[in-house]
Amino acid sequence: MKNWAGNLEYASSEVRQPSSVEELADIVAGARRVKALGSRHSFNRVGDTDGVHVLLDGLPREIELDPERRTVRVSGGVSYGTLCRSLEQSGVAIHNLASLPHISVAGAVQTGTHGSGVDNQSLAGAVEAIHLVRPSGEQASLSRADGDEFLAGVVGLGALGIITGLELSVGPSFRMRQRVLENLPWDRALANFPEIVSSAYSVSLFTDYAGGSISQVWLKALDSEPPLGKLFGATAARTPRHPLPDMSAENCTLQMDEPGQWLDRLPHFRHEFTPSKGEELQSEFILPLEHAPAAIEAVRGLAPKLAPLLFVSEIRTGAADEFWLSPFYRQQSVALHFTWKPLQPEVEAVLPELEEVLRPFGTRPHWGKLFSPAGHDWESLYPRFADFRSLASAHDPDGKFRNALLDSILGVPAASRR
Ligand SMILES: Cc1cc2nc3c(=O)[nH]c(=O)nc-3n(C[C@H](O)[C@H](O)[C@H](O)COP(=O)(O)OP(=O)(O)OC[C@H]3O[C@@H](n4cnc5c(N)ncnc54)[C@H](O)[C@@H]3O)c2cc1C
């Protein structure tokens, strides 16, 4: 089994597709090592195991709205695309979406996946409860009322349990318009950064860091927000755009200010089409919003090395949250995302240098993308990191849900060292 990008083959010796939560619990209880996979859109080995991989798409599929609590209960393996169609039929919405809707809800939430918007929390921000299977096979539920265990478990890297279902908060469905502006001069972008990224509900800047301007600014505005024709020298594109200049916009969600429902505007790519470029790699680095101009300037200094490896880079934002291992933990943030060409050795060679220039800004890497695990002081980046490690070791002393990447981040649990 390979991941979506095809850059890694998983090491599992067995793949199981349980048809009930009880069967899943038995598999987990009996396995030496086990890990769930979602839609396999991660670019690193965060979801790998040398034991059993479980795929949750055989479990009964549940999407059940609770109109009184304003929540939806959804099975972990369901994709956001499927969930959102169902929510829209009931006239409700979730607050934000990632760039593509094909990813599974549990897999996305576990790695802190996010969209954009200064006031929009990551997808984990909607989570009110999780239902999971512990290493012993015991089933457990954690909700906001459970405090620390919940805050540790939502963005949990699959280290605290296999999530069979989640409860997400929903609000009324809403309409949006999307517009792409072009050629935002760098000097004006950096001088007016907070204003630019706050100019619509969700704003993304696309660039390769070279040249004198940012090539595209994607504005996703609520129907109630005024249209934006110009922004600090950037002007509206005359035809629909793909973030990559040589690609047709056919696969992209509708632009040109055409109104539509939230689920058809928030992602960049349409659910019914194959997403993005196919063969690509990604990295993303998240840091406090106030450092954005200085951090971006530092990255621009590496443009001659980065640009030849890049399809494109996306700059977006996110609101603070309370999840212990969320890259947005307690800080409103800017996220510098890199869509690389499929040149893994070259990308891995440049990453330490990129991470080095971003280190002074307290930069946290995206858990599902490429980064150098050894290049980060996790305890200083994540104030509750030691607590997470203790909790993970207490629940999983034998390291059943661990793999080499998680061990390199969290350390090897004491019992599994023997
Ligand atoms: C084209 C593309 C676009 C992307 N766009 C964005 C974006 O806009 N924003 C962003 O932040 N990220 C983005 N990503 C990254 C992606 O959202 C994350 O890698 C996410 O984790 C993928 O979800 P998945 O279901 O594929 O998870 P997987 O890659 O299958 O698994 C990820 C992790 O979650 C764990 N996991 C999966 N299911 C469960 C479960 N049921 N219980 C417990 N643990 C589980 C796995 O063990 C693993 O540790 C993108 C990736 C691609 C390929």
The ligand as a Gaussian input file, in Angstrom:
#p B3LYP/6-31G(d) Opt

LIG

0 1
 C       -3.497000      17.197000      -2.272000
 C       -3.433000      17.423000      -0.794000
 C       -3.951000      18.588000      -0.277000
 C       -3.879000      18.834000       1.107000
 N       -4.409000      19.983000       1.583000
 C       -4.299000      20.277000       2.892000
 C       -4.828000      21.484000       3.417000
 O       -5.452000      22.278000       2.727000
 N       -4.618000      21.757000       4.724000
 C       -3.921000      20.909000       5.541000
 O       -3.734000      21.238000       6.709000
 N       -3.463000      19.723000       5.085000
 C       -3.644000      19.389000       3.785000
 N       -3.166000      18.200000       3.327000
 C       -2.606000      17.236000       4.279000
 C       -3.681000      16.290000       4.804000
 O       -4.839000      16.978000       5.175000
 C       -3.196000      15.522000       6.047000
 O       -2.066000      14.809000       5.721000
 C       -4.291000      14.600000       6.606000
 O       -3.775000      13.920000       7.728000
 C       -4.762000      13.606000       5.598000
 O       -5.866000      12.900000       6.097000
 P       -5.975000      11.349000       5.729000
 O       -7.357000      10.892000       6.023000
 O       -5.460000      11.094000       4.373000
 O       -4.996000      10.749000       6.834000
 P       -3.849000       9.646000       6.677000
 O       -2.726000      10.215000       5.903000
 O       -4.435000       8.366000       6.215000
 O       -3.422000       9.515000       8.232000
 C       -2.886000      10.630000       8.888000
 C       -2.702000      10.335000      10.385000
 O       -3.972000      10.163000      10.984000
 C       -4.045000       8.907000      11.607000
 N       -5.387000       8.399000      11.438000
 C       -6.083000       8.234000      10.293000
 N       -7.304000       7.748000      10.572000
 C       -7.359000       7.609000      11.912000
 C       -8.351000       7.144000      12.826000
 N       -9.531000       6.730000      12.418000
 N       -8.040000       7.138000      14.146000
 C       -6.840000       7.558000      14.601000
 N       -5.878000       7.991000      13.789000
 C       -6.139000       8.023000      12.466000
 C       -3.030000       8.024000      10.891000
 O       -2.625000       6.923000      11.698000
 C       -1.939000       9.045000      10.672000
 O       -1.207000       9.185000      11.855000
 C       -3.271000      17.885000       1.970000
 C       -2.767000      16.690000       1.434000
 C       -2.868000      16.446000       0.066000
 C       -2.348000      15.166000      -0.489000

